[in-house]
């Protein structure tokens, strides 16, 4: 299935600023509200269902014998038809 990018933003922020942005998303999820993303003239508003699929991925990119780039990705995913995501097991973040 082809992928259509509806919104993309990539910029450096302090850890505190990132926490604030993630907290806003968490608050909207808690309150059952839409998530609106804005950067410059681009924006998109999405309404996650009650039970979207939550994917967390930690990656290392680069050569095996030299320093690379580390990342952690958080993704919410759901069917546009409104079907809730499946149960992938219990996640813990410490």
Legacy VTK file of the C-alpha trace (Angstrom):
# vtk DataFile Version 3.0
C-alpha trace
ASCII
DATASET POLYDATA
POINTS 94 float
0.000 0.000 0.000
1.504 3.382 -0.967
2.310 5.847 1.789
1.121 9.461 1.669
2.874 11.842 4.056
0.236 14.192 5.459
2.626 16.157 7.689
6.317 16.070 8.554
8.439 18.172 10.865
12.016 17.575 11.952
13.868 20.082 14.107
16.127 20.175 17.139
14.567 20.932 20.529
15.683 20.674 24.129
14.627 17.578 26.061
12.267 19.785 28.063
10.622 21.169 24.909
10.174 17.665 23.511
8.625 16.504 26.791
6.194 19.418 26.615
5.155 18.505 23.056
4.696 14.841 23.995
2.757 15.876 27.114
0.360 17.884 24.942
-0.270 14.823 22.766
-0.763 12.697 25.904
-3.216 15.231 27.348
-5.234 15.269 24.111
-5.325 11.454 24.082
-6.445 11.414 27.737
-9.194 13.920 26.985
-10.358 12.130 23.815
-9.492 15.187 21.739
-8.027 15.469 18.245
-4.290 15.969 17.761
-3.396 19.030 15.682
0.128 19.284 14.292
1.406 22.612 12.924
4.754 23.761 11.562
5.007 26.906 9.464
2.204 26.916 6.913
1.614 23.161 7.188
-0.928 21.603 9.527
-3.006 18.477 9.991
-5.586 17.413 12.550
-6.094 13.723 13.345
-8.645 12.020 15.589
-7.259 8.756 16.991
-9.851 6.146 17.968
-10.225 4.913 21.539
-7.748 2.044 20.969
-5.117 2.828 18.321
-2.077 0.605 17.883
0.933 2.071 19.742
4.325 1.185 18.296
7.589 1.959 20.075
10.864 1.310 18.319
14.484 1.909 19.383
17.009 1.806 16.549
20.682 2.192 15.847
21.683 3.163 12.308
25.206 3.103 10.976
28.172 0.802 10.593
28.514 -2.096 13.027
32.099 -1.167 13.921
31.723 2.610 14.370
29.473 5.117 16.123
26.077 5.479 14.536
22.840 7.303 15.180
20.391 6.219 17.877
16.672 6.924 17.802
13.474 6.137 19.605
10.207 6.369 17.670
6.664 6.540 19.016
3.862 5.857 16.561
0.080 5.746 16.828
-1.597 3.821 14.046
-5.217 3.108 13.178
-7.477 2.174 10.298
-9.183 5.132 8.613
-12.377 3.081 8.640
-12.375 3.550 12.417
-11.456 0.025 13.454
-9.393 -0.212 16.628
-5.880 -1.663 16.531
-4.979 -5.125 17.768
-3.390 -6.052 21.072
0.379 -6.472 20.725
1.150 -7.201 24.357
1.981 -5.175 27.405
4.454 -2.282 27.073
6.311 -0.821 30.022
8.326 2.404 29.957
10.506 3.021 32.989
LINES 1 95
94 0 1 2 3 4 5 6 7 8 9 10 11 12 13 14 15 16 17 18 19 20 21 22 23 24 25 26 27 28 29 30 31 32 33 34 35 36 37 38 39 40 41 42 43 44 45 46 47 48 49 50 51 52 53 54 55 56 57 58 59 60 61 62 63 64 65 66 67 68 69 70 71 72 73 74 75 76 77 78 79 80 81 82 83 84 85 86 87 88 89 90 91 92 93
